[in-house]
Amino acid sequence: MKPIIAEPDKLATDAEPHTPSARWALAGLSLSMLLSSLGTSIANVGLPTLAQVFNASFQSVQWVVLAYLLTITTLIVSVGRLGDLTGRRRLLLVGIALFTLASALCGCAPTLGLLIGARALQGIGAAIMMALTLAFVGETVTKARTGRAMGLLGSMSAIGTALGPSLGGFLIAGPGWRALFLICVPLGLLTLVLSHRHLPEDLQRPQRECSGFDPLGTLLLALTLAAYALAMTLGRGHFGLLNISLLAAATFGLGLFVLTESKVSSPLIRLTMFRDLQLSGSLFMSALVSTVMMATLVVGPFYLVQGLGLDAASVGLALSAGPCVSALSGVPAGRLADRFGAQRMSVVGLLAMSLGCLVLSLLPQTLGLGGYIGPLVLVTFGYALFQASNNSAVMSEVGMQQRGIVSGLLNLARNLGLITGASVLGAVFVFASKAADITSTAPEAVASGLRTTFATALALVVVALVIALAVKKR
């Protein structure tokens, strides 16, 4: 079967969304999103085993995860722009093939250094997949169903995140650590076949539109993002001289990048894009709510163990509640966005997050596990509703020639929020608990730290809510 031939704006307005080819195209995009998120979560559970196998320190093996995350963060905007210029279908197929090949190389790596290098290569493929998957939604489904498609992709991302630890544990106990990466090879090949057969063909663009890549801006942005990501991740939330130096380098790099983009004829990111209140507001809101969601992953386990005294099995079950809710609510959230309007549902999602954070900030320890999971479910559902609605609102309005770069910016905002949340809200929790060693802190101090952290999270969500209301009013 030949791929669908996409005409400008045709598929975004009047294509039939339920044709078999469109369904299979969406299936390929869903698998692409699943694989890129699975690549992050499945490796975390294998770090202790990798440290033993390669006789390496934790600081060394953590680069198996960091190499992947840093590559995605630094390149996701650039590959989105490259897809706009050279053809999104072509580049997405290259990204899937690269991810699949790198997964095989990871599974066969004889040394830790080669494994880290292969993970960086896998991260390049994942960056392409994440950036261009959202961009393809407007060419695969009608505008009226954009929210559902965004919700489905959000669900697949959540499933990949939730599936990673349990699947990884099973694979390590059975075939061994190499299976953590080799499991992605058959899934990658299936994704490649579906995408090759069913994704819309790239449009033929005039030559003048295909010669505008910005190598200097791309390099500056990559170095700036790498410096920021390292500043936020090295030291596990404890800021030292190295972290401060990296943060200063990132600030300086950002200034150079803005100066460069204002002078070159074909910039990587046109700064005038940010005059659009909806786009700039959506990016900032996405970063804020992702920062908040990271608190549930960083602070939650300490509260469950130290504050409530749960054993490891109970903690695992409690932590699975959030990803499960996110996975199950993605498609319904998208349907709500399609039916009632994306901007309106963005506000509703933020209201739900605000209410959940408010309850957690006032949470009495006497309510136990149910008192924690209840508001956590509300926060997670609100996040899923916001993300589906926010992405739908942005991607349904952006022009064909900018979908790759805007999709990359949306993913970048989310990633930066997660990175920032792990560091900043983790530091808030430690400071509020007033403990040098959080693992030996009294339950009352841990509960106080949790409440302070989510009070801070509530303030961030309220800021996002104010922005959402301003965008909606405008």
N, C-alpha and C positions, 0 to 999 in steps of 0.2 A: 504494500500500500504506500502510495506517495504521501509525503507530508502535506498538510493543509497549506494552501497559498494564501498568505495574509495580505490583504489590501489595507491601505491606510485607514484606520479608525473603523473599518468594517466589522472586524471581529469584536471590537469594543462596544458596538452599538446594536447590531442586528444579527449576529451569528447565532445559530441554534445551539444552545449550551448542552443539549442532551444527545447530540450525535455520538456514535460510538467512538469516532476519532477524538472528539473533544474530551470524552470521558477518559480515554486511555492517555491523552496528553496530560490531563490533570493528575492521573495516577502516577505518571512519570515525574511530574513536579513534586508530588507528595513524597515519593520515595527519595527524591533528591534532598528535600528538607529533612526527612527522617535520618538519612545517612550522615548529613553534616552535623546534626545534634548528637547522634549516637557516637560519632567519632570523638566527641568531647567527654561524654559521661562514662563510656565503657573503659577508657584508659585510666581513669582515676582509681578504680578499684584494684587495678593491677600494680600500682606503685610499690607496695610492700614486697610483692613477689619479684618485681624487676630489680629492686634493691638487693635481694638475696641472690638472684640469678647472676647479675653482673657484678656482685660484690661492691656496690656503690652506695654512697650516702644519699639521704633523702634529698639534699640540696641538688644532687646531680640528677636523680631520676625524676624530679619534679619538672625538669625541662622536657620530658616526654609530653607533658600536658601543656607547658608554657609555649613550646615551639609551635604547637598547633594553634593555640589561642592568639599568640602574637602575630602569626602569619595572617590569620583571618582578619584581625583588627587592623593591621597596617595596610592590607591590600584590598579590602572589600569595596571601598569607594572607587579605587582606581580600576578594578576589573569591571565594575558597573559601567563606568565611563567608556572603557574599551569595548564593552559589548554594544553600547550605543553606536560606536563608530564603525566597528568591523562586522557586526552582525551578532545578535544575542543567541540565536540558535547554534551557530557555529561555535561560539565561545563556550556555551553551556555544555555542548557535547565534549569539547576538549577538557573542560573542568571535570566532568563525570569520569572520563577516561583516565585523567591524571589522578583523581582520587582513588580509583580502583587499582591502578598500577602501584601507587604509593602504599595502599593497604597491603598489597602482596609483598612489597619490599619491606614493610614494617614486620610482617610475619616471618620473613626470612632473614632479618638482620642478625649478623653474628656478634656485633658489639653494640654497646650502648650509644656510642657516637653515631654509628650508622643508623640506629633506630631513631635517634633524635632528628637526624637529617631527613630521614624518610617521613617522619611526622611533619616536618616543616613543608615538605613537598605535598603531603596529604592536606595540609592546611591551605595551600594555594588552590587546590581543587575544591576544597570546601568553601573558600571565599567566593570563588566563581559561582558555585551552586547556590549559595545563600543569596548573593547579590542578584542573580538573574532569575531565580525562581519566582520571586515576587513580581519582577518586571514582566514575566510572561503571562501573568494572570489576565491582564487586560486584553491579551491576544488570544486567550483560550476560552473565556466565558464572557457572557454579556455583562454590560455595566450593572444591570439589575441584580446580578448574582455575584458581584465582586465580593461582597461581604461574606457569603458562604464559602467561597473559594479561599479567602484570607483566613477564615475560621478553621477550615480544614487543614491548611498549611500550619497554622498555629497548633492545632491538635497533634499533627505529625511531629512537630518540633518537641512538644511536651512528651509525647510517647517515646521519642528517641532519648530524651533526658531521663525519663523514669525507667525505661527498659535497661539502660546501660549498666547500672550497678548490679541488678539481679542477674541479667544475662552474663555479665562479666564474671561474677562469682561462680556461676554454673560452669562457664568455659574453663576458668582457671582450675577448678576442682576436677574437671574431666580432661579434655584434650591438652590443656596447658595454656600458658600466657600467649603463645603465638596465635592461638585461635581468636584472641581479642581483636586482632586486626584482620586475620584471614576471613572472618565471618562477613566482612564488608565486601569481599571480592565478588561472590555470586550476586549479592544484592546490587552492587555497582553495575555488573554486567546486565542485569535485568533492567535497571534504570536507564542504562545507555541504549538498550534495544527499544524500549518504549519511547524514549525521547527522540531517538533517530527516526522512528517510523511515524510518529504522530504530532510532533511539535510543528508549529507553523514555519514555513520557509522565511528566511530573512528577505526584507525588501531590498531592492537595488537602489542604493543611494547615490546621489551625485558625487563625483570625485572630490569636490571641494568640502563635502561633509565628512569625508573619510580621512582627511589629512590633518586633523586638529588635535592630535594627542599632545599632552603637555608633560614631557619627561621630567623637567625640573620641578614642576609643581607636584608630580607624582612622588618623586624622591623626597622632597621636603615633607610632604604629608606623611609618608611612610615612616620617616625617621622621627617625626614629631609624635605620631601615635605610638610608635614603639617605645619612645622615652617615657611617655605618660603611662602606658600599660605596665612597664617595668617598675616605674615609681610606685604604682599602686599595688603591685603584686609581690615584689621582693621584700623580705622581712616580715611577711605575714601580718601586715597592719602596723608594725612598729617602725616608725619613720626614723631613719638615721641620716647620716651625711650623704650616703649614696642616693637615698630616696629624694632628698631635697635637691641634690645636684641634678638628678634626672628630671625632676619636676621643673626646675629652672630652665633646663635645656628644652623641655617640651614647650614652655611658655615662649622662649626665644624663637623656637622653630615655628610656632604658630604665627608669630609676628612676621617672620620672613615669608611664610607661606601666603599670608594675606597680602603682603606687599608684592610678591611675585604674581599672584593671581590678578591683581589690579593693573598689571602692566603688560602681561603677555596677550597676544592676539587671540589665542585659542586656549583659555584656561581650563584646568581640570574641573574646577567648580566655579561657575559664574557667581560672583558675590551678590549680584543683583537678584539672584534666586531667593535670597533670604529676606528681601523686602516683602515677599509674599507671606502675610501673617499666618496663613494656614500651614504652609510648609515649615517655616521656622518655629511656629508654635508647636506643631506636631512633633518635630524632632526633639525639642526641649522637653515636652511632656513625656515622650517615650523614654528619654534618658532618666527623668525623675522617677517614673513608676518602676523602671527596671532596677534602679538603685534601691527602691523600697522592697521589691521582691527578693533581692539578694539577702535582705535581713532575715527572711524566713529560713533561708538555707544556712546562714552563718550563725545566727543567734539561737535558732530553734533547737538544734541538737544539745547545746549546753544547758538550756532551760529544762529540756526533757530529762536529761541525765542528772544534772546537779540540783535543779529546782524541784523536780517531781520524783526523782529517784527511780526512773524506769530502767529496766534492763535493756540490753542491746537489741533483742528481738522486738520488744515493744516500741523502742525508738525507731527502728526501721519501718514498722507498720505505720507509726504516727507520721513520719516524714514522707511516706508514700501518698498521704492524703492529698497534699498540694498538687503534685504532678498528675495524679489520677483525676482530680477535679478539672485541672487545666486541659487534660486530654479529652475528657467527656464534654466539656462545655464549649470547645472551640467552634464546632459547627453550629450548635444552637445560638451562640453569640453572633456568628456571622449572619444567621437568618434574621435575628433581631435587628442587626444593622441594616440589612436590606429592606426590611419591612417598615421600620420606624425612622430611618435616617441615620447615617453614620455619625454625624456630629452630635445628634441628640443622645445616641447610645454611648458615645465617648464620655459624655457628662455623667450618664447613669453609671457607667463602669467606675468612674472616679469617685462618685458618691458611695458606691458599695465598698471600694477600697478604703475610703475615709472612715466609714462606719466600722469596718473591721479593725483598722489601726487604732481607732478610738477605744474600742472594747479591749484590745490587747494592751493599750497604754494604761487602762484602769483595772487590769485583770487582777483579781484577788487570787492568791495562791491556793485558797481553799476550794476553788472550783475544779482543780485537778485537770486531768487530760482533756475532758470534754470542754472545759472552759478555754482551752487553747485551740483545739481543733475547730470548734465552731466558728470563731472569728477568722481563723486561717482559711477556712473554706470560702468565707465571704470575700476576703482579700483576693484569693486566687481566682474566683469567678469574676470579680470586678476587673482584675488584670486581663483575663482572657477576653472579656467583653470590650475593654478599652483597646487592646491591641488589634483585635479584628476590626473594630470600628475605625480606629485611627489610621491603620494601614489602608483600609478601604477608601476612606475619605481622601487620602493623599493620592493613591495610585489610580483611582477612578477619574481624577481630574488632570493628571499630568499628561503632557503631550507624548506622542510616540517616540520622539527623538531623545527624550530625557528620562525614560522609564528606568533604564539601567542605573544611571547616576543617582536618581532619587531613591530607588530601591536600596542601593548601597549605603546611602546616607541614613535611611531608616534602620538598617541592620547595624550600622556603626553606632548610632545613638543608643540602641539597645545594648550592644556589647560594652560600650563605655559606661553605661549605667550599671551593668552587672559588675564590671571591674571596680568601679568607684564604690559601689555598695559594699562589696566584700571588704574593702579597706576602711572606708570612712565609718560605716555603721558598725563594723566590727570593733573599731577603736572606741566608738561611743559606748558600746556595750561593756568593754573592758574598763573604761574610765568610770562609768556609772556604777559598776559592780565594786569599785574600789578594792581591787584585788591584784596582787602581783602575779599570782598563779590561779587562773580561772578554774582549773580542774580541782582545786581544793577549797573553793569558796563556799561559804554557807548558803543554803537554799534561799534564805531571805535576801541576801545580797544579789544572787543571780536573778531572782524575781524582780528586784528593784532595777537591775540593769536591763532586763527585758522591757519593763514598762517605759523607762527612759528612751530606749532605742526606738520603740514604736511611737512614742510621743514625737520624736524627731521625724520618723517616717510619716506620721500624720501631717506634720508641717509641710513636708515635701509634696504630699498628695494634694494638700490644700492649694499650694502654689500652682500645681498642674491644673487643678479645678478652676482656678481664677483665669488661667490662660485659656482653657477650653471654653469657658463662658464668653470670654472676649472674642475668641475666634467665631463662635456661634452667632454672637450679636453682630459681628462685622459682616 
